[in-house]
């Protein structure tokens, strides 16, 4: 399971097989509406394999192409067009974050999974580092941080995955209920980040 907190309809699965598209959705979710020019200028995709080595003009064309594909799939919405230096700058808003069901994730080949996992991990670490720099990571005494190595048999592994899936489902329910309450609230939302990880470690 890979998740960035939101959801997508099943028809978008093939669209999300490209790491650049996952990164674009997450960039628009984190930063708000963005144009391909802003994505290039801020270097938000510059570390990805299909972007490295390209000139700024080539990067712009590459990012713009993927934005159009995401828009066709309903994962981005074109919200504004502004004239800029003889061209038109297009601004996109994310409609959902990148999400793969267990079956969709299993259908990816190992290389695709590895690249998308790297994108997701980098984004998560950026959230953690940003919160630490801002001082919000430890602002609340009831914040949660725990991890540890374990040795499991196949049954234990499956049980751990079920437990993680259950925790994810419960957090998602909390998120949706809070979203509903916030519509009628005058209070500012509490921005929070959570992480759920369960992976096989290298053998000793």
Buried (B, 14 or more C-beta within 10 A) or exposed (E): BBBBBBBBEEEBBEBBBBBBBBBBBBBBBBEEBBBBBBBBEEEBBEEBEBBEEBEEEEBBEBBBEBBBBBBEBBBBBBEEEEEEEEEEBBBBBBBBBBBBBEEBBEBBEEEBBEBBBBBBEBBBEEBEEEBEEEEBBEEEEEEEEEEEEEEEEEEEEEEEEEEBBEEBEEBBEEBEEEEEEEEEEEEEEEEBEEEEEEEEEEEE
